[in-house]
């Protein structure tokens, strides 16, 4: 005797319910998991950093002082040395990316996170920083002081 439609019907309903419930569970897991994964993964950094930025006006920085400016998404440090010359670096410590500051009392670039020190040429002289600071070029255009990437 061949099975009738009624005998195969509960099996088809069960398959349909399994598919619907499986899709619901997968959707729930995805709607919870996706935001968690997006939170844990850092956003991609834009490489659209400018080639140069205006950091200051001529005469704005007195000798033996420094100023933090934005260079795209990174901080930059413009220093006016005691002799009046300028120096510039990306202001991210090479140890753990803390922002460095110019210390006019010590005439050094200082990272307060772990007491790292750099000289006015950007070379690491004490503390945990493993590498020198990345240098920037200082250019003058009219009465503006510009910072530009080296190279």
N, C-alpha and C positions, 0 to 999 in steps of 0.2 A: 504494500500500500504506500503510495506517495504522500509526502507531507503536504498538508494544506497550508494555505496562506496564514491561517491563524497560528499554526505551530511555529512558523519562522518569524512572525511579527514581533514577539517579545525580544528575540535576539537582535533584530534591527533597532528596536527602541533602546535596548541596552547599549549598543554601539553608538547610537546617536547621543545618548546621555553621557557616555564616557568621553566622547569627543568634545561636547559642550563643556563638561566639567573640567577636562584637561586644558582646554583653551582658557577658561576662567582662571584656573590656578596659574597657568603660564603668564597671563596678563597681570595678575596680582603680583607675582614674583618680579616681573619686569618693571612694573610701576613703582615698586619699592626699591629694587636693586639699582635701577638706572640713576636716580638722584644720588644714591650713596656713592656709586662709582664716579659720577661727575664731580662730587665734592672731594673725593680722595685724590683724583688726578688733577695736577695743576693745569691751568689754561695755557694754551700755546702762546709763547712770547712773540709779539709782532717784531719782525725784523725791519720795520719801516722807520728805523731811527734816522734822524736828520743827519746830514753831513756836517752841519755847523749850527751853532746857536749863539745868540747874543747873550753874554754873561754879565756884562757891566758897561757902564759909560766911563770914559776916560776921567780920572780924578775921583771916581766914586769910592774906590778902595784906597785907604791910606796905606803907606808902607807898613810891613809886618802885620798883615791881616789876611783873612781868607773869607770866601763866600761859597756857599753850596747853591748850585743851580741845577735845573733839570736838563738832561741831555737825552731826549726821547723818554724812555721809561726808566733810565738809570740816573742816579745823582752824580754830579760832577763837582769837583772842588777847584776853584780858582784861587790862587795864592798870589799875593803881591809881597815879594820878599823885602827885607829891610833896605836893600840897595835899589829898590824900585822896579826890578825885573819881575816878570810874571812867570808862573808855572801852573800847569793844570793837569788833573788826573781824574779818572773815574773814581768816585768817592766810595767805592765798595771795597771793604777789607778783603784781602785775598785769603783770609782764614775762614770766616763764616759769613761773608757778605754784609757785615754791619757797616753802617755809614761812618766814615772817618771824618774828623774835624781838624782844622788847623789850630795848634796851640801856640799863640804868639809869645807866651811867657817862656816856653821851652824851645821855640823855633823848630817844631817838629809837627808832623802829621800824626795824629793820635787816634787809635781805635779804643773806645772806652769799654767795649764788650770784654776783651781779655787783655787789656793794657798793651796792645801792640803799638809799635812806634815805627815810623818811616821818616827818612830824612827829606829835605826839600827837593831832592831829585826823584823821590818816590821809592827809593830802595828801602827794604825792610831792615831795620837795625836792631830791634829787640822784640821780644814777645813771640807769640805763635805764628804770625803771618809767614807762609812758606815762600811767597813770591813778591816781587815789587808791584807797586800799583801800575795800572795801565795808563800810559801817558796820553795826553791830548795836546794838540798844537794850539798855541795862542797866537791869534792874528789881530791886527788892528785895521778897522775900516772906518775911516772918518774919526768920529769920537767914540766909536763902539769897540769893545773888546770882544772878539769872537773866539769860541772854542771849536776845534775841528778834530776829527779823527786823524791819527798819524797814518802816513802811508798812502 
